[in-house]
Amino acid sequence: MMRLAAIWRHPIKSHGREALESVTLEAGATMPWDRRWAVAHEAARIDRDHPAWANWVNFSRGAKAPLLMGINARLDEATATVTLTHPDRPDLTFRPDDPADTPRFLEWVRPLCPPDRAQPAGIYSVPGRGMTDTDYPSISILNLASNADLSAKMGVALSPLRWRGNLWLDGGTPWAETAWPGQRLRIGTAEFEVVEPITRCAATAANPATGVIDADTLTALRTETGAQDFGVYARVLCGGTIRPGDVAEVLP
């Protein structure tokens, strides 16, 4: 029997993660506060006067700045305040929605970004929509058995945090999720439509404890699956509050 093992959200896209004890999902929406903000770089092509979902190429991310993978985040929902930590930087507490706080954030994060890449320039958000990598509101679902299998075949203990997932399932068979697109999945009282696999980028090569590249995850995925896929994207069909320990099942 599969169960929900962990819930993670990423308040600022590619800039940290935090574990949750529960989450209340709504049909057709992203996870609350997940990727609520993104960091636009200086080469971004976005319209700040008319904010809308934008492709990931417009934002700072771990594929181009692997040290970002070492960030952890803590969100105070009541004040929309985020605290970021990183082994190479002092702790930073700021409000992403407050333009007065943006210079402090940029000063904090720039040392983590390669100087030959487009530099972080500002914080971007879209009311009511998380900045997921998909152009539809998605939640990522991943399989701990697949992570364990890949770890064993690589001879490396891969932290699940490399994959920046939302919902981690335990008790399944390795790579079972590759057959889920087009099917429905129930976790606790919430139901999902599994849409497509998640094609992975070079960010997963970085150790999430340090941000240092130390594992060739993409070659391992291509060897194992014939593609750079790990996990699946899903839409929420029926909302509900879910918690670690809830039963997860593929619906007939």
BAFI-3210 file (N, C-alpha, C; in Angstrom, 3 decimals, decimal comma, padded with zeros to 6 digits):
// residues 252
n [1|2|3|4|5|6|7|8|9|10|11|12|13|14|15|16|17|18|19|20|21|22|23|24|25|26|27|28|29|30|31|32|33|34|35|36|37|38|39|40|41|42|43|44|45|46|47|48|49|50|51|52|53|54|55|56|57|58|59|60|61|62|63|64|65|66|67|68|69|70|71|72|73|74|75|76|77|78|79|80|81|82|83|84|85|86|87|88|89|90|91|92|93|94|95|96|97|98|99|100|101|102|103|104|105|106|107|108|109|110|111|112|113|114|115|116|117|118|119|120|121|122|123|124|125|126|127|128|129|130|131|132|133|134|135|136|137|138|139|140|141|142|143|144|145|146|147|148|149|150|151|152|153|154|155|156|157|158|159|160|161|162|163|164|165|166|167|168|169|170|171|172|173|174|175|176|177|178|179|180|181|182|183|184|185|186|187|188|189|190|191|192|193|194|195|196|197|198|199|200|201|202|203|204|205|206|207|208|209|210|211|212|213|214|215|216|217|218|219|220|221|222|223|224|225|226|227|228|229|230|231|232|233|234|235|236|237|238|239|240|241|242|243|244|245|246|247|248|249|250|251|252]
n.u [000,844|000,555|001,570|001,312|004,331|005,755|005,439|006,289|006,991|007,917|008,555|009,798|010,583|013,056|014,629|014,975|013,290|010,635|009,375|006,054|003,423|000,855|-001,416|-003,815|-005,506|-006,822|-009,182|-007,937|-005,857|-002,518|-000,268|-000,849|001,051|003,266|006,026|005,283|006,576|009,026|012,386|013,265|015,646|018,194|017,950|015,367|012,231|009,576|006,400|006,060|004,013|001,715|001,309|001,755|001,709|004,965|007,568|010,104|012,637|012,989|013,803|015,959|017,642|018,412|019,684|021,385|022,645|023,935|024,511|022,278|020,709|021,336|019,815|017,555|014,179|011,846|008,555|006,452|003,205|001,267|002,393|003,556|006,308|009,590|012,209|015,470|018,053|021,463|024,434|026,630|025,949|024,757|021,781|018,702|015,903|012,990|010,463|009,067|007,116|007,504|008,838|010,897|012,428|013,661|016,328|017,967|017,556|018,604|021,287|021,969|021,635|023,151|025,948|025,703|025,306|026,633|029,050|029,169|026,695|023,267|022,239|020,391|017,558|015,126|012,029|009,292|005,815|002,576|-000,730|-002,634|-001,519|000,911|004,337|004,911|006,754|005,169|002,660|000,148|-001,659|000,094|000,992|003,699|004,393|006,102|008,121|009,382|010,475|011,519|013,527|015,183|015,903|017,300|019,374|020,698|021,602|023,311|025,136|025,156|023,882|021,099|019,600|016,135|015,521|016,847|015,127|013,133|010,394|006,789|004,877|005,664|005,607|005,442|006,069|005,428|006,227|009,413|009,619|006,972|005,406|005,868|003,923|001,654|000,680|-002,270|-003,920|-005,936|-005,300|-005,605|-005,042|-005,350|-008,113|-008,014|-008,051|-006,318|-005,411|-003,089|-000,789|001,648|005,094|007,910|010,432|013,820|016,400|019,778|019,977|019,472|021,822|023,208|024,133|021,739|022,364|024,556|024,757|026,698|027,838|027,653|026,778|025,924|023,114|021,462|022,580|022,321|019,530|018,846|020,033|018,562|015,807|015,634|015,104|015,123|013,500|011,787|009,478|006,084|003,846|000,792|-002,710|-004,941|-007,959|-010,044|-010,272|-008,822|-007,721|-004,556|-002,207|001,021|001,180|-001,342|-003,313|-002,406|-003,514|-003,805|-006,460|-009,035]
n.v [-001,200|002,182|005,230|008,695|010,223|012,598|016,170|018,947|022,377|025,205|028,240|030,422|030,171|027,874|028,712|027,494|025,301|023,867|021,612|020,386|019,783|019,326|020,025|022,001|021,467|022,876|022,412|022,650|024,393|025,478|024,206|025,805|028,703|027,577|028,095|030,734|033,081|034,144|034,551|036,924|037,244|039,415|039,245|038,596|038,278|039,603|041,025|043,314|045,002|043,739|041,083|037,621|034,048|032,840|031,416|029,180|029,938|032,606|033,017|032,913|029,894|026,555|025,011|026,686|028,045|026,332|026,510|027,601|025,474|024,734|026,176|026,611|027,251|029,162|029,952|032,472|032,535|034,339|036,863|036,912|036,569|035,532|033,396|032,713|030,288|029,263|027,337|028,916|031,537|034,288|034,071|035,207|037,248|038,385|040,272|039,210|040,554|043,197|045,957|047,433|045,597|044,156|044,942|044,017|041,270|040,705|041,400|039,443|037,031|037,151|036,391|033,636|033,095|032,394|034,619|034,920|034,501|035,539|037,908|037,883|040,002|040,935|040,354|038,372|037,837|036,295|037,043|034,683|032,439|029,951|029,903|027,584|025,117|024,343|025,411|025,209|025,040|023,086|020,220|018,465|015,007|012,398|009,390|007,574|005,019|004,899|006,801|005,511|003,260|004,391|005,575|003,284|002,117|004,067|004,128|006,100|007,986|009,497|012,449|013,011|015,693|016,731|016,682|018,531|018,193|018,142|016,295|013,324|009,854|006,711|003,153|002,081|000,518|000,650|003,134|002,957|005,182|006,035|005,011|006,362|008,808|010,168|008,794|008,680|009,715|009,158|010,752|010,595|012,573|013,996|014,278|013,603|014,352|012,780|014,200|014,364|013,245|014,502|016,235|016,340|018,672|020,040|020,921|018,916|017,605|018,786|018,771|019,024|019,813|021,412|022,662|021,991|020,425|016,966|014,525|012,607|012,806|013,055|011,508|009,029|008,813|008,751|006,348|004,575|005,007|005,838|008,424|011,809|011,794|012,155|011,525|012,954|015,381|016,719|017,609|019,091|017,626|017,204|018,855|018,936|018,297|017,052|014,779|013,560|010,052|009,535|007,398|006,492|005,950|004,542|005,154|003,108]
n.w [000,000|-000,898|000,645|001,583|002,118|002,573|002,475|000,609|000,112|-001,899|-001,361|-002,770|-006,043|-006,911|-004,810|-002,188|000,210|002,218|004,681|005,244|007,604|006,916|004,186|002,513|-000,365|-003,402|-006,037|-009,318|-008,703|-007,787|-005,238|-002,146|-001,619|-002,830|-004,874|-004,923|-005,390|-007,815|-009,010|-011,119|-013,709|-015,140|-017,881|-018,394|-020,075|-019,355|-018,455|-016,191|-015,529|-016,234|-014,868|-015,496|-015,912|-016,644|-018,640|-017,365|-018,218|-017,765|-015,192|-012,284|-011,509|-010,348|-012,325|-013,708|-011,712|-009,502|-006,728|-005,578|-004,928|-002,373|-000,611|002,099|003,138|005,073|005,681|006,915|006,913|007,808|007,716|005,277|005,161|004,513|005,496|004,619|004,456|004,097|003,718|003,056|003,455|005,495|007,547|006,147|006,529|005,089|003,256|000,390|-001,117|-000,580|-002,007|-000,875|000,411|-001,548|-002,528|-000,383|-000,486|-003,084|-002,742|-000,930|-002,398|-004,749|-004,486|-004,728|-007,326|-010,549|-011,933|-014,695|-015,701|-016,387|-014,065|-010,929|-010,771|-009,755|-007,942|-008,815|-009,219|-009,530|-009,000|-007,235|-008,420|-008,541|-009,605|-011,356|-013,333|-015,385|-017,761|-016,814|-013,696|-011,547|-009,520|-008,186|-008,049|-006,524|-006,233|-003,650|-003,831|-006,390|-006,189|-004,338|-005,819|-007,988|-006,563|-005,573|-007,939|-008,881|-006,867|-004,998|-002,319|-002,893|-001,991|-001,550|-001,814|-003,966|-006,111|-005,848|-005,228|-004,589|-003,376|-001,842|-002,253|-000,560|-000,329|-002,757|-005,965|-007,645|-010,136|-010,871|-011,295|-013,874|-015,481|-014,845|-016,100|-017,510|-015,841|-012,815|-009,481|-006,034|-002,991|000,332|000,911|-001,403|-004,986|-008,039|-011,417|-013,276|-015,364|-016,939|-017,381|-015,458|-016,865|-016,256|-015,167|-015,062|-012,451|-010,609|-010,270|-008,263|-004,846|-002,353|000,214|000,091|-002,388|-004,179|-007,129|-007,476|-008,472|-011,280|-012,278|-014,550|-016,643|-015,398|-015,235|-017,955|-018,657|-017,085|-017,699|-020,306|-020,765|-019,443|-017,153|-014,054|-011,661|-011,671|-013,104|-011,900|-011,995|-009,647|-009,051|-007,215|-004,238|-000,894|002,490|003,143|004,647|005,764|005,847|004,891|002,830|-000,484|-003,788|-007,050|-009,158|-010,583]
ca.u [000,000|001,295|001,144|002,006|005,451|006,235|004,897|007,259|006,677|009,065|007,936|010,416|011,020|014,490|015,331|014,669|012,123|010,296|008,447|004,770|002,735|-000,391|-001,706|-005,174|-005,446|-008,058|-009,264|-007,472|-004,893|-001,237|-000,186|-000,784|002,361|004,363|006,494|004,491|007,434|010,166|013,415|013,530|017,019|018,298|017,609|013,983|011,256|008,302|005,705|005,780|002,750|000,619|001,907|001,127|002,663|006,064|008,421|011,210|013,871|013,049|014,056|017,144|017,312|019,552|020,386|022,399|023,308|023,701|024,582|020,917|020,109|021,634|018,977|016,330|013,263|010,772|007,552|005,418|002,078|000,499|003,041|004,211|007,728|010,388|013,567|016,316|019,328|022,389|025,683|027,634|025,416|024,025|020,330|018,018|014,451|012,497|009,128|009,220|006,172|007,867|009,941|012,004|013,259|014,297|017,792|018,614|017,537|019,533|022,637|022,170|021,639|024,086|027,160|025,397|025,050|027,860|029,136|029,049|025,293|022,353|022,150|019,046|017,235|013,931|011,098|008,122|004,725|001,298|-001,790|-003,426|-000,910|002,308|005,149|005,362|007,386|004,118|001,777|-001,097|-001,366|000,456|001,641|004,563|004,247|007,299|008,095|010,599|011,049|012,327|014,729|016,037|016,425|018,312|020,506|021,423|022,269|024,391|026,066|025,141|022,652|020,492|018,559|014,930|015,426|017,385|014,092|012,267|009,022|005,764|004,311|006,455|004,875|006,242|005,370|005,160|007,318|010,225|009,258|005,552|004,812|006,018|002,687|000,510|000,056|-003,568|-004,703|-006,297|-004,642|-006,210|-004,202|-006,284|-009,402|-007,777|-007,880|-005,455|-005,218|-001,668|-000,749|002,847|006,322|008,732|011,752|014,724|017,492|021,060|019,894|019,434|023,192|023,766|023,773|020,902|022,931|025,643|024,696|027,860|027,532|028,360|026,150|025,476|021,747|020,831|023,049|021,716|018,128|018,783|020,378|017,502|014,467|015,679|014,736|015,548|012,260|011,674|008,253|005,014|003,024|-000,626|-003,689|-005,866|-009,350|-010,881|-009,431|-008,909|-006,547|-003,806|-001,137|001,830|000,483|-002,566|-003,224|-002,374|-003,856|-004,183|-007,870|-009,327]
ca.v [000,000|003,437|006,305|009,969|010,224|013,944|017,307|020,035|023,536|026,024|029,571|031,170|029,199|027,578|029,357|026,913|024,430|023,567|020,506|020,739|018,710|019,113|021,075|021,968|021,702|023,263|021,957|023,575|025,357|024,989|024,104|027,142|029,295|026,924|028,937|031,981|034,093|033,690|035,590|037,259|037,683|040,656|039,010|038,115|038,945|039,553|042,302|043,508|045,740|042,794|039,797|036,378|032,951|032,964|030,240|029,120|030,544|033,985|033,083|032,277|028,512|025,736|024,476|027,658|028,497|025,179|026,832|027,891|024,232|024,591|027,070|026,194|028,378|029,060|030,980|032,878|032,865|035,468|038,122|036,716|036,780|034,344|033,310|031,852|029,882|028,599|027,149|029,922|032,890|034,521|033,951|036,412|037,308|039,526|040,130|039,300|041,500|044,565|046,399|047,948|044,472|043,504|045,102|043,148|039,917|040,600|041,408|038,147|035,888|037,272|035,574|032,251|033,026|032,562|035,979|034,934|034,245|036,661|038,079|038,138|041,425|041,320|039,304|038,376|036,979|036,392|036,815|033,472|031,385|029,636|029,922|026,233|024,986|024,057|026,545|024,947|024,879|021,688|019,751|017,349|013,807|011,599|008,048|007,281|003,762|005,215|007,475|004,494|002,413|005,156|005,700|002,021|001,883|005,037|004,002|007,399|008,207|010,713|013,057|013,372|017,139|017,081|016,685|019,703|017,725|018,547|015,165|012,106|008,644|005,577|001,877|001,639|-000,140|001,616|003,609|002,742|006,451|006,269|004,561|007,083|009,861|009,790|008,142|009,467|009,293|009,695|010,812|011,044|012,976|014,763|013,484|014,242|013,818|012,788|014,766|014,104|013,091|015,692|016,150|016,944|019,522|019,851|021,289|017,713|017,133|019,495|018,274|020,048|020,263|022,357|023,297|021,562|019,345|015,769|013,304|012,737|012,284|013,026|010,315|007,873|008,727|008,305|004,924|003,798|005,180|006,276|009,844|012,530|011,969|011,652|012,078|013,347|016,550|016,395|018,638|018,757|017,530|017,369|019,339|018,313|018,430|015,806|014,727|012,345|008,884|009,280|006,363|006,945|004,845|004,813|004,799|002,336]
ca.w [000,000|-000,916|001,541|001,463|003,067|002,883|001,723|000,537|-000,725|-002,271|-001,429|-003,859|-007,043|-006,968|-003,707|-000,890|000,403|003,610|004,870|005,843|008,309|006,183|003,214|001,970|-001,808|-004,068|-007,418|-010,339|-008,167|-007,314|-003,786|-001,542|-001,329|-003,539|-005,972|-004,882|-005,997|-008,612|-009,109|-012,517|-013,949|-015,901|-019,285|-018,452|-020,929|-018,651|-018,359|-014,773|-015,375|-016,478|-014,494|-015,938|-015,885|-017,592|-018,735|-016,407|-018,740|-017,302|-013,755|-011,715|-011,165|-009,990|-013,487|-014,091|-010,491|-008,618|-005,305|-005,105|-004,436|-000,957|000,189|002,772|003,320|006,072|005,371|007,858|006,040|008,338|007,343|003,978|005,406|004,219|006,012|003,808|005,038|003,180|004,461|002,704|003,584|006,745|007,402|005,660|006,693|004,316|002,673|-001,058|-001,716|-000,211|-002,863|-000,066|000,841|-002,698|-002,572|000,601|-001,029|-004,209|-002,183|-000,284|-003,310|-005,873|-004,350|-005,050|-008,759|-011,334|-012,476|-016,157|-016,044|-016,127|-012,620|-010,395|-010,903|-009,028|-007,536|-009,692|-008,748|-010,220|-008,019|-007,314|-009,236|-008,312|-010,816|-011,667|-014,642|-016,371|-018,017|-016,079|-012,262|-011,319|-008,302|-008,552|-007,226|-006,716|-005,675|-002,904|-004,299|-007,575|-005,708|-003,737|-006,885|-008,708|-005,647|-005,537|-009,219|-009,004|-005,755|-004,320|-001,550|-003,427|-001,171|-002,304|-002,026|-005,288|-007,144|-005,607|-005,383|-003,628|-002,647|-001,955|-001,896|-000,109|-000,343|-004,118|-006,669|-008,378|-011,466|-011,175|-011,704|-015,309|-016,136|-014,302|-016,916|-018,039|-014,799|-011,635|-008,256|-004,816|-001,794|001,355|000,335|-002,629|-006,195|-009,013|-012,756|-013,616|-016,718|-017,741|-016,593|-015,236|-017,478|-015,293|-015,629|-014,377|-011,037|-009,778|-010,052|-007,104|-003,524|-001,720|001,490|-000,147|-003,697|-004,957|-008,064|-007,047|-008,972|-012,676|-012,253|-015,868|-017,336|-014,735|-015,645|-019,349|-018,668|-016,446|-018,267|-021,695|-020,798|-018,243|-016,418|-012,684|-011,077|-012,590|-012,820|-011,796|-011,671|-008,565|-009,511|-006,029|-003,161|000,415|003,347|003,168|005,637|005,709|006,379|004,135|001,788|-001,868|-004,667|-008,428|-009,306|-011,806]
c.u [000,882|000,693|001,922|003,080|005,859|005,578|005,941|006,711|007,936|008,552|008,473|011,018|012,543|015,301|014,830|013,380|011,879|009,277|007,192|004,179|001,388|-000,526|-003,135|-005,119|-006,818|-008,022|-008,784|-006,419|-003,565|-001,288|-000,092|000,651|003,518|004,729|005,660|005,255|008,500|011,131|013,736|014,980|017,028|017,987|016,161|013,134|009,873|007,721|005,301|004,470|001,535|001,110|001,068|002,173|003,712|006,934|009,611|012,481|014,047|013,548|015,383|016,764|018,582|020,321|021,526|023,205|023,138|023,774|023,210|020,272|020,379|020,786|017,830|015,481|012,274|009,834|006,633|004,238|001,350|001,070|003,677|005,702|008,468|011,750|014,338|017,604|020,149|023,716|026,742|027,174|024,780|022,528|019,741|016,522|013,952|011,097|009,253|008,272|006,516|009,054|011,140|012,934|014,033|015,804|018,531|018,661|018,557|020,985|022,972|022,395|022,706|025,379|026,950|025,215|026,347|027,913|028,984|027,641|024,465|022,076|020,709|018,779|016,019|013,038|009,796|007,061|003,475|000,201|-002,541|-002,802|000,551|003,058|005,767|006,044|006,385|003,231|000,372|-000,740|-001,119|001,038|002,483|004,426|005,404|007,264|009,419|011,261|011,916|013,617|015,709|016,670|017,528|019,563|021,352|022,205|023,404|025,464|026,210|023,824|022,047|019,428|017,334|014,829|016,038|016,271|013,047|010,778|008,081|005,309|005,151|005,645|005,853|005,400|005,036|006,343|008,115|009,687|007,807|004,916|004,944|004,770|001,469|-000,068|-001,212|-004,453|-005,015|-005,656|-005,367|-005,183|-005,072|-007,630|-009,241|-007,591|-007,148|-005,603|-003,727|-001,540|000,453|004,043|007,043|010,103|012,733|015,861|018,723|021,024|019,969|020,813|023,809|023,246|022,954|021,385|023,941|025,488|025,861|027,462|028,350|027,754|025,622|024,085|021,149|021,292|022,421|020,251|018,005|019,096|019,231|016,195|014,464|015,305|015,262|014,357|012,371|010,482|007,258|004,375|001,559|-001,442|-004,543|-007,283|-010,328|-009,966|-009,615|-007,641|-005,859|-002,631|-000,260|001,154|-000,794|-002,314|-003,236|-002,658|-004,170|-005,601|-008,104|-010,023]
c.v [001,254|004,423|007,580|010,035|011,627|014,955|018,418|021,171|024,385|027,457|030,441|030,155|029,095|028,188|028,817|026,131|024,270|022,448|020,999|019,519|018,396|020,225|020,892|022,393|022,078|022,803|023,049|024,561|024,680|024,826|025,507|027,529|028,581|027,743|030,216|033,133|033,410|034,861|035,813|037,716|038,850|040,484|038,554|038,953|038,760|040,952|042,501|044,258|044,856|041,383|038,605|035,287|033,145|031,722|030,337|029,782|031,982|034,128|032,425|030,877|027,704|025,167|025,389|028,152|027,411|025,486|027,185|026,646|024,016|025,451|026,291|027,435|028,094|030,238|031,211|033,361|034,119|036,805|038,067|037,037|035,461|034,476|032,294|031,537|029,162|028,451|028,212|031,358|033,063|034,367|035,292|036,262|038,564|039,229|040,286|040,295|042,957|045,015|046,924|046,835|043,834|043,720|044,212|041,709|039,757|040,593|040,052|037,034|035,980|036,493|034,095|032,032|033,231|033,946|036,051|034,589|035,500|036,736|038,298|039,629|041,854|040,131|039,472|037,447|037,259|036,115|035,508|032,332|031,183|029,557|028,547|026,215|024,681|025,280|026,322|024,778|023,408|021,479|018,548|016,225|012,870|010,340|007,764|005,982|003,990|005,911|006,471|003,601|003,128|005,332|004,435|001,788|002,869|004,850|005,295|007,517|009,540|011,238|013,331|014,865|017,574|017,334|017,779|019,349|018,275|017,378|013,925|010,918|007,539|004,315|001,367|000,890|000,898|001,867|003,330|004,005|006,730|005,854|005,371|008,176|009,361|009,096|009,115|008,844|009,935|009,638|011,388|011,358|013,755|013,820|014,313|013,563|013,912|013,156|014,283|013,870|014,425|015,446|016,971|017,714|019,295|020,237|020,064|017,122|017,738|018,905|019,343|020,500|021,383|023,186|022,931|020,381|018,108|014,470|013,537|012,123|012,148|011,821|009,066|007,715|008,243|006,820|004,077|003,841|005,546|007,727|010,490|012,802|011,405|012,338|012,491|014,652|016,129|017,654|018,161|018,769|017,773|017,760|018,568|018,571|017,077|015,936|013,509|011,201|008,568|008,227|007,028|005,752|005,358|004,304|004,041|003,213]
c.w [000,000|000,072|001,228|002,544|003,480|001,964|001,771|-000,314|-000,874|-002,442|-002,563|-004,821|-007,075|-005,832|-002,366|-000,823|001,894|003,654|005,572|006,539|007,674|005,148|002,731|000,510|-002,330|-005,515|-008,366|-009,899|-007,857|-005,800|-003,188|-001,177|-002,016|-004,769|-006,083|-005,525|-006,850|-008,738|-010,579|-012,665|-014,933|-017,389|-019,459|-019,388|-020,313|-018,584|-016,905|-014,539|-015,576|-016,154|-014,936|-015,858|-016,962|-017,528|-017,789|-016,909|-018,261|-015,868|-013,366|-011,243|-010,985|-011,159|-013,920|-012,891|-009,434|-007,135|-004,730|-004,498|-002,950|-000,045|000,849|003,033|004,434|005,853|006,550|007,023|006,508|007,886|005,962|004,069|005,203|004,883|005,178|004,562|003,980|003,911|004,184|002,915|004,965|006,504|006,961|005,891|005,998|003,794|001,155|-001,733|-001,429|-001,072|-002,077|000,393|-000,314|-002,747|-001,577|000,105|-002,152|-003,730|-001,565|-001,307|-004,398|-005,698|-004,661|-006,545|-009,542|-011,978|-013,986|-016,621|-015,784|-014,631|-012,164|-010,354|-010,109|-008,743|-008,298|-009,116|-009,559|-009,211|-008,274|-008,085|-008,872|-009,630|-011,067|-013,037|-015,737|-016,558|-017,458|-014,606|-011,927|-009,933|-008,699|-007,524|-007,560|-005,870|-004,968|-003,360|-005,532|-007,170|-005,096|-004,797|-007,662|-007,850|-005,653|-006,826|-009,455|-007,943|-004,978|-003,557|-001,980|-002,464|-002,038|-002,604|-003,345|-006,302|-006,945|-005,760|-004,331|-002,756|-002,918|-001,451|-001,519|-000,208|-001,722|-004,705|-007,446|-009,790|-011,848|-011,726|-013,193|-016,086|-015,707|-015,200|-017,618|-017,031|-013,664|-010,399|-007,088|-003,700|-000,692|000,721|-000,959|-003,812|-007,251|-010,373|-013,062|-015,090|-017,518|-016,824|-016,454|-015,857|-016,655|-015,953|-014,756|-012,906|-010,137|-009,542|-008,800|-005,799|-002,801|-000,347|001,292|-001,408|-004,600|-005,852|-007,689|-007,552|-010,387|-012,811|-013,649|-016,684|-016,733|-015,138|-017,087|-019,465|-018,144|-017,208|-019,751|-021,870|-019,525|-017,340|-015,006|-012,047|-012,146|-012,130|-012,813|-011,561|-010,499|-009,124|-008,373|-004,875|-001,873|001,198|003,440|004,123|005,376|006,449|005,648|003,052|000,418|-002,775|-006,055|-008,617|-010,601|-012,849]
res [m|m|r|l|a|a|i|w|r|h|p|i|k|s|h|g|r|e|a|l|e|s|v|t|l|e|a|g|a|t|m|p|w|d|r|r|w|a|v|a|h|e|a|a|r|i|d|r|d|h|p|a|w|a|n|w|v|n|f|s|r|g|a|k|a|p|l|l|m|g|i|n|a|r|l|d|e|a|t|a|t|v|t|l|t|h|p|d|r|p|d|l|t|f|r|p|d|d|p|a|d|t|p|r|f|l|e|w|v|r|p|l|c|p|p|d|r|a|q|p|a|g|i|y|s|v|p|g|r|g|m|t|d|t|d|y|p|s|i|s|i|l|n|l|a|s|n|a|d|l|s|a|k|m|g|v|a|l|s|p|l|r|w|r|g|n|l|w|l|d|g|g|t|p|w|a|e|t|a|w|p|g|q|r|l|r|i|g|t|a|e|f|e|v|v|e|p|i|t|r|c|a|a|t|a|a|n|p|a|t|g|v|i|d|a|d|t|l|t|a|l|r|t|e|t|g|a|q|d|f|g|v|y|a|r|v|l|c|g|g|t|i|r|p|g|d|v|a|e|v|l|p]
***
